Amino acid sequence: MPSLEEELFPSTPGKFKIDRSHNTMNRQFHRCFASTSTMFLWALFLIALTASYLSFQSFVDSGSRYLSASWGGIQWEKQVRNSAQIHRQGGMSVLVTGAAGFVGTHVSLALKKRGDGVVGLDNFNTYYDPSLKKARKSLVESHGVFVVEGDVNDARLLNKLFDVVAFTHVMHLAAQAGVRYAMENPGSYVHSNIAGLVTLLEACKSANPQPAIVWASSSSVYGLNEKVPFSESDQTDQPASLYAATKKAGEEITHTYNHIYGLSITGLRFFTVYGPWGRPDMAYFSFTRNILQGKPITIYRGKNRVDLARDFTYIDDIVKGCVGSLDTAGKSTGSGGKKRGPAPYRIFNLGNTSPVTVPTLVSILERHLKMKAKRNVVDMPGNGDVPFTHANISLARRELGYKPTTDLQTGLKKFVKWYLSYYGYHHGKAVN
Ligand SMILES: O=C(O)[C@H]1O[C@H](OP(=O)(O)OP(=O)(O)OC[C@H]2O[C@@H](n3ccc(=O)[nH]c3=O)[C@H](O)[C@@H]2O)[C@H](O)[C@@H](O)[C@@H]1O
């Protein structure tokens, strides 16, 4: 005969002996209890199984993130913190997005050299030769600027950066640049210039303290505007390219973050920036390469055979405008995602105020390179280009002390010198 204990807690769950000597009610009670405890044990087993699966999954997730992501960890945080250290009284700590880009490199160096803390962020995409971006990264890192490899669309990374450093300013230069490439790859413009911008603004909005933001808009927002020179108060609702449209959208999007969350915003409309360490996709750069290699260059011409013209602006002047914007930005007023008062919202033209035609640009390059270009002049295709740009810079002069000092002759001379030293030049042929 089984003991009472054996009957109440059968040693083999789900299996119990039928004792015909017990009455029917007793049997039913036992059966019911045994099946309930079986279910209970099964349920426990399933819960344990699910819990261990989930924790294994999260272990795998975080493990693979640390293995695949190039950021995170104690050492990484230390590098970020060191790079953000301020070394002058009243200095700022700046997150520079697009730090391995053309303008980002120069601005990072200028800030670091005067003692500000700078942390760079760049996704090193392949829109143009990433080895040039890596070389720029080495340059800024040799001056103590740590560049994080990551995308402005990565909200977790941005939040982490703001956890590690209380940035006072963000210099947002990461973008999909280039006017004509927008017809080939429209999605990349939406990804970087719209989605990436919003992700960055969300991180800035939530950061405590909120940083002030200075970011790169573009002269292309003036689109088909015919009134010259272009002033910030002019109409900008006729963009000629998707690139221009995303930059214009950026101006509207940043306005809403200023209005709702109290973020201090300064948008800079850059006018065809050129110089050493420049972008290979831009005309002055690709013309130089082709002239040196004896290849033809295509020069677009506007309606009625009118030459296209640009208000080419030298990089050092642009850097002064960027730094001046950071210095005068004024604080963001929000905290905890809530606006506490009105914050500055500013837009400035950063141009040179002296447009030069594209054929003249080519002539200057020919002089500096001591080589003739093989010119192939064609009518401007409908590719998003505008016929001319010309900046009115009175506002930037007044508010930022912006005063460009480098003309195209001088600036291109410096560019050519850099180009030849970077790529090399042997017997009339550039290496590369
Ligand atoms: O200022 C700006 O807002 C813009 O300046 C440049 O855009 P863009 O002025 O078109 O500069 P380039 O691509 O260097 O072109 C300069 C001029 O050369 C012309 N060009 C370009 C390429 C070419 O093969 N042939 C040619 O004649 C273009 O039509 C344009 O008139 C940058 O590429 C944009 O990222 C920036 O936002």
The ligand as an SDF file (V2000), in Angstrom:
LIG
                    3D

 37 39  0  0  0  0  0  0  0  0999 V2000
   27.2750   75.1800  -53.4680 O   0  0  0  0  0  0  0  0  0  0  0  0
   26.5690   74.2160  -53.4070 C   0  0  0  0  0  0  0  0  0  0  0  0
   25.4850   74.2930  -52.8760 O   0  0  0  0  0  0  0  0  0  0  0  0
   26.9790   72.8920  -53.9710 C   0  0  0  0  0  0  0  0  0  0  0  0
   28.2500   73.0500  -54.5910 O   0  0  0  0  0  0  0  0  0  0  0  0
   28.6780   71.9340  -55.3100 C   0  0  0  0  0  0  0  0  0  0  0  0
   27.8120   71.7490  -56.4120 O   0  0  0  0  0  0  0  0  0  0  0  0
   28.1900   72.4800  -57.7720 P   0  0  0  0  0  0  0  0  0  0  0  0
   28.1510   73.9520  -57.6330 O   0  0  0  0  0  0  0  0  0  0  0  0
   27.3320   71.8750  -58.8100 O   0  0  0  0  0  0  0  0  0  0  0  0
   29.7470   72.0970  -57.9480 O   0  0  0  0  0  0  0  0  0  0  0  0
   30.4940   71.2050  -59.0340 P   0  0  0  0  0  0  0  0  0  0  0  0
   29.9100   69.8680  -59.1070 O   0  0  0  0  0  0  0  0  0  0  0  0
   31.9330   71.3030  -58.7360 O   0  0  0  0  0  0  0  0  0  0  0  0
   30.1640   71.9770  -60.3800 O   0  0  0  0  0  0  0  0  0  0  0  0
   30.6520   73.2860  -60.6040 C   0  0  0  0  0  0  0  0  0  0  0  0
   30.2520   73.7570  -61.9750 C   0  0  0  0  0  0  0  0  0  0  0  0
   30.9150   72.9610  -62.9500 O   0  0  0  0  0  0  0  0  0  0  0  0
   29.9850   72.4440  -63.8810 C   0  0  0  0  0  0  0  0  0  0  0  0
   30.4580   71.1310  -64.3120 N   0  0  0  0  0  0  0  0  0  0  0  0
   30.5150   70.0850  -63.4750 C   0  0  0  0  0  0  0  0  0  0  0  0
   30.9820   68.8760  -63.8820 C   0  0  0  0  0  0  0  0  0  0  0  0
   31.3910   68.7010  -65.1990 C   0  0  0  0  0  0  0  0  0  0  0  0
   31.8110   67.6170  -65.6280 O   0  0  0  0  0  0  0  0  0  0  0  0
   31.3220   69.7640  -66.0330 N   0  0  0  0  0  0  0  0  0  0  0  0
   30.8690   70.9760  -65.6280 C   0  0  0  0  0  0  0  0  0  0  0  0
   30.8210   71.9170  -66.4280 O   0  0  0  0  0  0  0  0  0  0  0  0
   28.6640   72.3900  -63.1520 C   0  0  0  0  0  0  0  0  0  0  0  0
   27.6100   72.4540  -64.0890 O   0  0  0  0  0  0  0  0  0  0  0  0
   28.7620   73.6230  -62.2750 C   0  0  0  0  0  0  0  0  0  0  0  0
   28.3340   74.7330  -62.9720 O   0  0  0  0  0  0  0  0  0  0  0  0
   28.6770   70.6700  -54.4430 C   0  0  0  0  0  0  0  0  0  0  0  0
   28.9280   69.5310  -55.2310 O   0  0  0  0  0  0  0  0  0  0  0  0
   27.3960   70.5100  -53.6750 C   0  0  0  0  0  0  0  0  0  0  0  0
   27.5430   69.4330  -52.7720 O   0  0  0  0  0  0  0  0  0  0  0  0
   27.1250   71.8050  -52.9590 C   0  0  0  0  0  0  0  0  0  0  0  0
   26.0250   71.7540  -52.1640 O   0  0  0  0  0  0  0  0  0  0  0  0
  1  2  2  0
  2  3  1  0
  2  4  1  0
  4  5  1  0
  4 36  1  0
  5  6  1  0
  6  7  1  0
  6 32  1  0
  7  8  1  0
  8  9  2  0
  8 10  1  0
  8 11  1  0
 11 12  1  0
 12 13  2  0
 12 14  1  0
 12 15  1  0
 15 16  1  0
 16 17  1  0
 17 18  1  0
 17 30  1  0
 18 19  1  0
 19 20  1  0
 19 28  1  0
 20 21  1  0
 20 26  1  0
 21 22  2  0
 22 23  1  0
 23 24  2  0
 23 25  1  0
 25 26  1  0
 26 27  2  0
 28 29  1  0
 28 30  1  0
 30 31  1  0
 32 33  1  0
 32 34  1  0
 34 35  1  0
 34 36  1  0
 36 37  1  0
M  END
$$$$
